[in-house]
Every structure is written in C-alpha cells, then in structure tokens.
Amino acid sequence: MNCVQHKPGKRSAPRERPRPRGRKGDEHFQISQLGKILQIETWLMMTVAVSITILDVPVHDVTTEETLALIEQFVRDGVPRQICTVNPEFIMLAQKDVEFKQILDRSVLNLPDGIGVVWAAKRLGHPVRERVAGSDLVGLIADRAQQTGWRIFLLGAAEGVAAQAAIKLKECYPQASLVGAYAGSPRMEDEVEIAARIRSAGATVLLVAYGAPKQDKWIARNLERTGVSVAMGIGGSLDFIVGTQKRAPRWMQRVGLEWLYRLIREPWRWRRQLALPKFVWAVLFVKRRA
C-alpha cells in the first residue's frame, strides 16, 4: 500500500503554535488554547449541520480534513457515533430498504463517497466541495492516530485479511495504535462475541469491512456494546491495503471512472452497477420535476 498523509486545506482546524516561554507566556498560551478549542468546536458544530439531500438521503458537505477533525472531536466526546460513506449504490438501496434508510438518517456523518454523489449534488444545485472516499480515509485515520492516540480495531473482510492490513498499516504508521484485527462475521448470532472482543481491546475507532449494507447494519445494531466512539463501514478497503484487490489508478479516480475499472476487473458486479444508471435517471427526473 502507499503510505498517505493528509495535508490540511482551507477550512482545516488551526494548527497549534509554538508555546511561549515564561509565566506570561503560559497565561497567553492557555488563553490562546481556550480560544482555539472554542473556535474548532463552533466550526465543528456548524460543519455537521451543513447537509444536503439527494433522493431523500442526507449527505454532509465536508472535506477530508474536516472529517478527520470531526472524528477527533467525536472520540474526545466519547459518545458512540456512526459514520457512513454514501455513494450512488447506498442512495438507490435506501429507496427500497427501510432499515438502511433509517441508518443513513440517523448517522452523525454521511460522507460524499463516490463521484456520482458529487455530480448529483452539483446537478441539484447544492454542490459539495470534494469527494471524501472511505478507502482513502483508512490510511489517513491511521496516520492521525499517531498524534491523537486513537485505538483502532479492524473488523471484516476474508479470513486473515484484517490481520494483514493491520501489519501493513503499522509499517506505514508505526506510532498508530492498532488494537485488534478480526474477520468475524456479519451474522447476528456472532454479534455478542465480536462486540465483546472489540470492547475488551479498548478500541475507540472501529472500521468494519463487511460491505454495504451489512457493515452499516452491523454497526447500527452493535455500536453501543462495542464501547467505541466512532464506527465506520469501509467496504473493500482492507483488500486494497493488502493487495488482494487493486484500486483504480489515480487518474481514473479523478475523472470518475473507478466504477468502470472495478466492473472490468470484476464483471460479476454488473448487477450492482445497474444502480448507477438508475441513480443518474432518478437525479435528472428530480431536477426536471423541480
């Protein structure tokens, strides 16, 4: 895997300045720190509130840096929260799966994951600033954990993949605390044992790779008993990290052709990909009716 680090863009949380020396410097430092905390928390509350609706599914207009800052705030608060990575397949599935729709409605943060979501937001007159891909976030979360002390647990994928992904992430981010890696199962009869394993590891951030909507439903059912502060579904991200699946080249990601790359490599996905033209048509119909 490529070891990635995120460089904050505009609207990122202000960086900490060098601490002045001396008694007056300490007082100045404490005041400036208090002001900084208030500024960040005010900005975070405003950010979470900024959401748009695409086919009745809420999507938040956040950047990658804002997402990482929000996760930091959520972990600090210690209140269990679910994050979803919304793409066109999510939105179309929510049209017929009531349980999944309710999960998306309750999620504290619905990231604009998927170029189709970015296109739809712009088409409907409420553009989002950037795509925030869940697959990119895994490495960025591990990188940020080196400074924040987040305790990360990887759950899902095929047997042994999560453990291999943990090793890869540790090689890239040696100071990150990866407290557990387990394939587990999305079956309801296994939930109590898996949740207990996560809780006993003392995890604060849980990344679940069962694929949508299984991963998101698993999180919704088990979030409270895992003891984590943040849980997010990450689809095939662990497979990308260990190399069992290859992600589209960067240029294809940039121009919105990642779906085509996956379809060529995995032609059996064609039924799932039918959601894309249906999504486009639904968005165009809504725009025309408006």
Secondary structure, 3 states (H helix, E strand, C coil): CCCCCCCCCCCCCCCCCCCCCCHHHHHHHHHHHHHHHHHHHHHHHHHHHCEEEECCEEEECCCHHHHHHHHHHHHHHCCCEEEEEECHHHHHHHCCCHHHHHHHHHCCEEEECCHHHHHHHHHCCCCCCCCCCHHHHHHHHHHHHHHHCCEEEEEECCCCHHHHHHHHHHHHCCCCEEEEEECCCCCHHHHHHHHHHHHHCCCCEEEEECCCCHHHHHHHHHHHHHCCCEEEECCCHHHHHHCCCCCCCHHHHHCCCHHHHHHHHCHHHHHHHCHHHHHHHHHHHHHHHC
